[in-house]
């Protein structure tokens, strides 16, 4: 009996921008062995779609509708550990790539990259490898040898935990403590604790200085 031909590799795209999803679908569906079998725009929807379809790969953005991509990555590591994850995001890879890899992603690429690089990242992750840009790989290597490649002035957020960085970014987007608490499903006292820790770690003296730094940070991230 002749073996059956291999079925296409199934991919789910999680991004809250329809145009980005359309571009990725068009790119992926050109490949004869790949198919986009589902889409989602937030964490809850993504978990449902992935649990139903069980794709081999999930392509995830970090900024999702009413949710955060890194939390989805952590959820998938627990609920769907066999699903490989590639992050495709606008956010600064020098800050977020290592965090995403620690959370369980297998690769990180920015949306500014050419289509051929995105496809290279997809292929590399599907092959069981880690995909990082040369810039990020060099930074990680330099850090491991104790020789940073650039001053930490605008990488100050690298000292923050994932949750502290989330709060910092939401401050920079103009959200109040109550709004941040509601978004992250935490109480306001916990958010105040994160604010205090962030001020201390970044050497900021008060709330207005924290707000100013956070706004500048978000602006640089393209938010």
N, C-alpha and C positions, 0 to 999 in steps of 0.2 A: 504493500500500500504506500502510495506517495504521501509524504508529510504535507500537512496543510500549511499554506503560506502564513507567515507571521501576521498577526493583526497589527493595526496601526497603534503607535504609542499615544495614549490619551493624555491630554493636557487641559487643565483648568486655569483660566485667567481671572485674577482677583484684582480689580482696579476700579476706582469710582469715576473714572473719566471714560465715557463711551468711545470717544475718538481714539484713545490709547488702546482700548480693547479691540476696536475694529482694525487698527494698524497691526496689532500682534496676531489677530486671527488671519488676516491677509498674508502676513509673513509666514506663519506656521503652516497654514493650509496649502501653501505652494509645495511643501515637502511631501513626497509620496508616502513616507512611512510615519508621518505625524498627523494628528487631528486635534483640533480644539473641540472638546466635548461638553464644555460647560463654562459659564461666566458668573461672576458675583461682584458686588460693589461694596460689601461690608463683611465684617467678621462672622456674624451670625449666618448670613446667607451662604458664605463660603464654606462654613463647617457643614451645613446641610447638603450643599451640592457635592462636596468632596466625599462625604459619608455615603451618598447615594451612588455616585459615579465611580468612585475609587480610581482616580487617575494615577498614572505613574509620576506625573510632575504637576506642581502648582506654581504658577508664576504670580508673585505677590508684590503689590506696591506697599510702601510703608504708610502712606496717608490714605486711609480708607474713609468711606462715608460713616460717620458716627462711631468710628473705631480706629484702632491702631494696628498696623501690619505686623509689628513685632510681637504683639500679644497673640495674633493669629498663628504666627510661626510657633510660638511656645505651645499653644493649644494643639496644633497638628502633631507636634513631637510626641504628645501624650496620647492623643486619640487616633492618629493615623501615621504611625512612625514609618511605614513603608513608602509614604508619599514623599518624593524629593521636592525640595523647595528652591526656587531661584527668585531672588529679589530683583525687580526692575523698578528703579525709583529715581526721582529728581533730587533726592536729598544727598548731601555731601558724603561720598563714599569713604572719605578719610575718617569720618566720625562713625558712620553707621555700618559699614561693611563688617567690621570685626564683631560688633554687637550682634548682628544678624547671624553670623556664622556660629557664635557662641550659643545663640538661641535655638539653632538647629537647621538654618538654611545651608544649602550646599554651594551657593554662589551669589554674587552681587554685581550688578551692572547698572550704570546710570542710563536714563532715557535719552540722554544727549548722544549716546553712541550710535554709530551707523548700524543699519539692519544686519550686515554681515557679522558684526561683533556680537549682536544679540543672539543670532543663530549659533554662533560659535559657543557662547555661554550655555545655551540650551543643550547643544550636543555634548559639551564637556560634562555638564551635570548629569545628563542621562547616561553617560559612560561611567558614572560613579566617581568622578573627580570633583575637586573643588575649583570653582571659577572665581578669580579675583583679577582686577586690573594690575598691570605692572606697577603702577603707582602705589596701590595698596599693599601689594606683596613686598615692595621695597620698604615701605614704612614698617610693616610687621617685622621684617628681617632686621631693620635698623633698631627697632625697639628691643628686640630680643638680644641684640649685642650691646645695648646700652648707649647707642649712638643715634638719637633722633635726627630725622632728615630735615626737620623744619622747626622753628620755635613754636612753643605751645600757646602763643598769644591768642590766635583765633581757634585753636583746638582746646581751649580751656574746658569745654564741655566734655572732653574725654575723661575728666576726673569724676564726672557724675555717673550715678547708677542709671540703669534704664528708666526707672520710674522718675528719678529726679530730672532726667533729660526731658521726659514727656511733659512734666509739670512746667519746666523751664520754657519749652516751646509753646505750650498753651498760654503761658503768661505773655509771651512775645506776640501771640496772635490776638491779644486783647481780652482774654477770658478772665473773669473774676474768680476768686477762690471758690465760691459756690458753684459756678459753672464748671470749673475744673473738677470739683468733687463729684458733680452729677455725671460728667462725661466719663470719668474713670471709675465711677461707682465706689467712691471712698467718702469718708466723712471729712468735714472741713478742717478738723484738728489735724488729721493726717496730712492734708495738703499744706497746712501751715508749717508742719514739721519739715516737709520736703522743701518748702520755700526757705526756711531757716538754714537747713543744711546746704542748700545751693548757694546762698549768700556767703556762708562761711567758706565753702570750698573755692568759690570764685573770688574771694577777697572783696566782697561788696559790703558797703556800710549800712545800706537801708533799702527799703522797698522801691523807691523811685530809681535808684541806681540799678537794682535788679531788673526793673521793668525796661529801663533804657538798654541794658545789655541784652536782654531777651529779645527786644524788638530788633536790634541790630543783628542778632543771631538769625532770627527768622527771615529777615530781609536777605541776608546772605544765602540762606537755604533756598531762596526762591519762593518762600511762602507768602 
